[in-house]
């Protein structure tokens, strides 16, 4: 894919985002292609500007034609149901941080993105999920592949890899319900230890 073809892909994604077409199934596929090809890193706009990025966040937040002119949280929402694209996005966001700039006609302009829209619990959950998927990618490739194929959730794969504790939600207003939930999920050893601690 040459620099102009990359720009066409960037423009297609940016136009779809601006028109609210992110509900269509085609947009996650376009974002996946953008990430797979790393087309966002370097391209040449229709106006002849040569654009390069170190950080995906800056590419997303920069206005067209040099970027998507969108919020990173929107891109994350669009790809949230596609494990492969979600993983590619996470990899793009983990690239080493360099000088954040793009070049247009010889002029270097700094760009900054702000991804603080999510509430603290949502951000914390996303951070934990990101950490787990990166650990699976690095140390447990088979489980990582199963997550990408939709066969396992990130959490269940992390529990299986023993890098995240198995958890269960209990109803503290109903001791019988809590006991049933623990019996169904906890190991006999855990239940025995719990009995000792409660007695």
C-alpha positions as a LaTeX table, in Angstrom:
\begin{tabular}{lrrr}
\hline
Residue & $x$ (\AA) & $y$ (\AA) & $z$ (\AA) \\
\hline
Unk1 & 0.00 & 0.00 & 0.00 \\
Unk2 & 1.64 & 3.26 & $-1.12$ \\
Unk3 & 1.40 & 6.58 & 0.71 \\
Unk4 & $-1.55$ & 7.86 & $-1.37$ \\
Unk5 & $-3.48$ & 4.60 & $-0.91$ \\
Unk6 & $-2.89$ & 4.91 & 2.81 \\
Unk7 & $-4.30$ & 8.44 & 2.69 \\
Unk8 & $-7.43$ & 7.15 & 0.90 \\
Unk9 & $-7.94$ & 4.63 & 3.70 \\
Unk10 & $-7.43$ & 7.33 & 6.35 \\
Unk11 & $-9.95$ & 9.59 & 4.56 \\
Unk12 & $-12.52$ & 6.78 & 4.29 \\
Unk13 & $-12.30$ & 6.03 & 8.02 \\
Unk14 & $-12.37$ & 9.73 & 8.96 \\
Unk15 & $-15.40$ & 10.44 & 6.75 \\
Unk16 & $-17.31$ & 7.47 & 8.18 \\
Unk17 & $-16.55$ & 8.61 & 11.73 \\
Unk18 & $-17.64$ & 12.19 & 11.07 \\
Unk19 & $-20.92$ & 11.07 & 9.49 \\
Unk20 & $-21.79$ & 8.83 & 12.39 \\
Unk21 & $-21.47$ & 5.72 & 10.27 \\
Unk22 & $-19.66$ & 3.88 & 13.07 \\
Unk23 & $-22.81$ & 1.79 & 13.61 \\
Unk24 & $-22.15$ & 0.09 & 10.29 \\
Unk25 & $-20.25$ & $-3.17$ & 10.35 \\
Unk26 & $-17.81$ & $-1.93$ & 7.70 \\
Unk27 & $-16.06$ & 0.60 & 9.95 \\
Unk28 & $-14.43$ & $-1.90$ & 12.36 \\
Unk29 & $-13.03$ & $-3.68$ & 9.29 \\
Unk30 & $-11.62$ & $-0.42$ & 7.94 \\
Unk31 & $-10.03$ & 0.39 & 11.29 \\
Unk32 & $-8.58$ & $-3.12$ & 11.38 \\
Unk33 & $-7.02$ & $-2.57$ & 7.93 \\
Unk34 & $-5.69$ & 0.82 & 9.04 \\
Unk35 & $-4.00$ & $-0.85$ & 12.02 \\
Unk36 & $-2.79$ & $-3.97$ & 10.19 \\
Unk37 & $-1.18$ & $-1.91$ & 7.43 \\
Unk38 & 0.01 & 0.72 & 9.94 \\
Unk39 & $-1.28$ & 3.16 & 7.34 \\
Unk40 & $-1.75$ & 5.80 & 10.04 \\
Unk41 & 2.01 & 6.07 & 10.61 \\
Unk42 & 2.89 & 7.68 & 7.28 \\
Unk43 & 0.84 & 8.84 & 4.32 \\
Unk44 & 0.50 & 11.63 & 1.79 \\
Unk45 & $-2.72$ & 13.66 & 1.76 \\
Unk46 & $-4.55$ & 14.72 & $-1.39$ \\
Unk47 & $-3.08$ & 18.20 & $-0.84$ \\
Unk48 & 0.40 & 16.71 & $-1.12$ \\
Unk49 & 1.31 & 16.97 & 2.58 \\
Unk50 & 3.57 & 14.22 & 3.88 \\
Unk51 & 2.24 & 13.13 & 7.28 \\
Unk52 & 4.01 & 10.96 & 9.85 \\
Unk53 & 3.08 & 9.96 & 13.40 \\
Unk54 & 4.75 & 8.28 & 16.34 \\
Unk55 & 1.59 & 7.99 & 18.44 \\
Unk56 & $-1.74$ & 6.59 & 17.30 \\
Unk57 & $-3.55$ & 8.88 & 19.76 \\
Unk58 & $-2.22$ & 11.93 & 17.92 \\
Unk59 & $-3.27$ & 10.52 & 14.56 \\
Unk60 & $-6.83$ & 10.00 & 15.85 \\
Unk61 & $-7.21$ & 13.48 & 17.37 \\
Unk62 & $-5.64$ & 15.47 & 14.50 \\
Unk63 & $-8.28$ & 17.02 & 12.18 \\
Unk64 & $-8.64$ & 15.75 & 8.58 \\
Unk65 & $-6.89$ & 15.45 & 6.19 \\
Unk66 & $-3.90$ & 14.84 & 8.43 \\
Unk67 & $-5.84$ & 12.64 & 10.87 \\
Unk68 & $-9.27$ & 11.35 & 11.83 \\
Unk69 & $-10.46$ & 14.28 & 13.91 \\
Unk70 & $-12.06$ & 11.97 & 16.47 \\
Unk71 & $-11.74$ & 10.89 & 20.10 \\
Unk72 & $-9.80$ & 7.76 & 20.95 \\
Unk73 & $-12.66$ & 6.61 & 23.19 \\
Unk74 & $-14.96$ & 6.54 & 20.14 \\
Unk75 & $-12.51$ & 4.38 & 18.19 \\
Unk76 & $-12.24$ & 2.03 & 21.18 \\
Unk77 & $-16.05$ & 1.74 & 21.37 \\
Unk78 & $-16.32$ & 0.98 & 17.65 \\
Unk79 & $-13.87$ & $-1.94$ & 17.85 \\
Unk80 & $-15.01$ & $-3.19$ & 21.27 \\
Unk81 & $-16.85$ & $-6.20$ & 19.79 \\
Unk82 & $-13.96$ & $-7.25$ & 17.53 \\
Unk83 & $-11.24$ & $-9.00$ & 19.59 \\
Unk84 & $-8.68$ & $-8.94$ & 16.76 \\
Unk85 & $-9.05$ & $-5.22$ & 16.04 \\
Unk86 & $-9.16$ & $-4.46$ & 19.75 \\
Unk87 & $-5.85$ & $-6.30$ & 20.12 \\
Unk88 & $-4.31$ & $-4.46$ & 17.15 \\
Unk89 & $-5.43$ & $-1.16$ & 18.68 \\
Unk90 & $-3.89$ & $-2.08$ & 22.00 \\
Unk91 & $-0.61$ & $-2.90$ & 20.24 \\
Unk92 & $-0.67$ & 0.44 & 18.40 \\
Unk93 & $-1.22$ & 2.25 & 21.68 \\
Unk94 & 1.71 & 0.41 & 23.29 \\
Unk95 & 4.28 & 1.49 & 20.70 \\
Unk96 & 7.22 & 3.43 & 22.17 \\
Unk97 & 6.37 & 7.07 & 22.61 \\
Unk98 & 8.47 & 9.42 & 20.49 \\
Unk99 & 8.14 & 13.06 & 19.50 \\
Unk100 & 4.49 & 13.58 & 18.62 \\
Unk101 & 4.43 & 15.51 & 15.39 \\
Unk102 & 3.32 & 15.52 & 11.83 \\
Unk103 & 4.90 & 17.30 & 8.90 \\
Unk104 & 2.89 & 19.36 & 6.42 \\
Unk105 & 4.76 & 21.22 & 3.68 \\
Unk106 & 7.91 & 21.33 & 5.81 \\
Unk107 & 6.10 & 22.76 & 8.86 \\
Unk108 & 6.23 & 20.61 & 11.97 \\
Unk109 & 3.20 & 20.89 & 14.22 \\
Unk110 & 2.79 & 19.25 & 17.63 \\
Unk111 & $-0.44$ & 17.47 & 18.44 \\
Unk112 & $-1.93$ & 16.20 & 21.67 \\
Unk113 & $-4.84$ & 13.90 & 22.43 \\
Unk114 & $-7.03$ & 13.70 & 25.47 \\
Unk115 & $-8.64$ & 10.39 & 26.37 \\
Unk116 & $-10.08$ & 11.30 & 29.74 \\
Unk117 & $-13.76$ & 10.93 & 28.79 \\
Unk118 & $-14.28$ & 7.59 & 30.50 \\
Unk119 & $-15.34$ & 7.51 & 34.14 \\
Unk120 & $-12.72$ & 6.21 & 36.62 \\
Unk121 & $-14.31$ & 2.71 & 36.99 \\
Unk122 & $-14.54$ & 2.29 & 33.21 \\
Unk123 & $-10.97$ & 3.51 & 32.74 \\
Unk124 & $-9.73$ & 1.19 & 35.49 \\
Unk125 & $-11.52$ & $-1.79$ & 33.95 \\
Unk126 & $-10.10$ & $-0.97$ & 30.51 \\
Unk127 & $-6.59$ & $-0.58$ & 31.93 \\
Unk128 & $-6.83$ & $-3.96$ & 33.69 \\
Unk129 & $-8.14$ & $-5.64$ & 30.53 \\
Unk130 & $-5.33$ & $-4.05$ & 28.50 \\
Unk131 & $-2.70$ & $-5.27$ & 30.96 \\
Unk132 & $-4.12$ & $-8.80$ & 30.87 \\
Unk133 & $-4.31$ & $-9.01$ & 27.07 \\
Unk134 & $-0.71$ & $-7.78$ & 26.81 \\
Unk135 & 0.44 & $-10.41$ & 29.32 \\
Unk136 & $-1.45$ & $-13.11$ & 27.41 \\
Unk137 & 0.04 & $-11.91$ & 24.11 \\
Unk138 & 3.55 & $-12.05$ & 25.54 \\
Unk139 & 3.50 & $-15.14$ & 27.77 \\
Unk140 & 0.49 & $-17.26$ & 26.78 \\
Unk141 & 0.13 & $-17.07$ & 22.96 \\
Unk142 & $-2.30$ & $-20.01$ & 22.72 \\
Unk143 & $-4.73$ & $-18.44$ & 25.19 \\
Unk144 & $-4.23$ & $-15.08$ & 23.46 \\
Unk145 & $-5.26$ & $-16.66$ & 20.13 \\
Unk146 & $-8.35$ & $-18.16$ & 21.77 \\
Unk147 & $-9.35$ & $-14.69$ & 23.00 \\
Unk148 & $-8.88$ & $-13.26$ & 19.49 \\
Unk149 & $-11.04$ & $-16.05$ & 18.03 \\
Unk150 & $-13.77$ & $-15.23$ & 20.55 \\
Unk151 & $-13.49$ & $-18.61$ & 22.25 \\
Unk152 & $-12.58$ & $-17.12$ & 25.62 \\
Unk153 & $-12.94$ & $-13.77$ & 27.33 \\
Unk154 & $-9.81$ & $-11.93$ & 28.41 \\
Unk155 & $-10.72$ & $-12.57$ & 32.04 \\
Unk156 & $-11.38$ & $-16.31$ & 31.66 \\
Unk157 & $-8.12$ & $-16.74$ & 29.73 \\
Unk158 & $-6.22$ & $-14.80$ & 32.39 \\
Unk159 & $-7.75$ & $-16.95$ & 35.14 \\
Unk160 & $-6.74$ & $-20.09$ & 33.23 \\
Unk161 & $-3.21$ & $-18.70$ & 32.86 \\
Unk162 & $-3.19$ & $-18.02$ & 36.61 \\
Unk163 & $-2.32$ & $-14.37$ & 36.12 \\
Unk164 & $-5.67$ & $-13.14$ & 37.44 \\
Unk165 & $-7.65$ & $-14.49$ & 40.41 \\
Unk166 & $-10.93$ & $-16.27$ & 39.80 \\
Unk167 & $-13.68$ & $-14.08$ & 41.25 \\
Unk168 & $-17.31$ & $-14.52$ & 42.07 \\
Unk169 & $-20.02$ & $-12.00$ & 42.92 \\
Unk170 & $-21.99$ & $-12.76$ & 46.07 \\
Unk171 & $-25.20$ & $-11.28$ & 47.38 \\
Unk172 & $-24.37$ & $-10.02$ & 50.88 \\
Unk173 & $-28.06$ & $-9.46$ & 51.60 \\
Unk174 & $-28.78$ & $-13.18$ & 51.14 \\
Unk175 & $-26.41$ & $-15.60$ & 52.95 \\
Unk176 & $-28.01$ & $-18.64$ & 51.28 \\
Unk177 & $-27.44$ & $-17.16$ & 47.82 \\
Unk178 & $-23.87$ & $-16.24$ & 48.76 \\
Unk179 & $-23.20$ & $-19.78$ & 49.97 \\
Unk180 & $-24.58$ & $-21.29$ & 46.75 \\
Unk181 & $-22.41$ & $-18.98$ & 44.62 \\
Unk182 & $-19.29$ & $-19.94$ & 46.58 \\
Unk183 & $-20.07$ & $-23.66$ & 46.45 \\
Unk184 & $-20.56$ & $-23.49$ & 42.70 \\
Unk185 & $-17.33$ & $-21.61$ & 41.96 \\
Unk186 & $-14.82$ & $-22.13$ & 44.77 \\
Unk187 & $-12.50$ & $-25.08$ & 45.24 \\
Unk188 & $-12.97$ & $-27.43$ & 48.24 \\
Unk189 & $-9.67$ & $-26.16$ & 49.65 \\
Unk190 & $-10.86$ & $-22.56$ & 49.44 \\
Unk191 & $-14.15$ & $-23.42$ & 51.17 \\
Unk192 & $-12.32$ & $-25.29$ & 53.92 \\
Unk193 & $-10.00$ & $-22.34$ & 54.56 \\
Unk194 & $-12.96$ & $-19.95$ & 54.51 \\
Unk195 & $-14.76$ & $-22.03$ & 57.15 \\
Unk196 & $-11.72$ & $-21.81$ & 59.43 \\
Unk197 & $-11.47$ & $-18.05$ & 58.99 \\
Unk198 & $-15.18$ & $-17.53$ & 59.68 \\
Unk199 & $-15.33$ & $-19.77$ & 62.76 \\
\hline
\end{tabular}
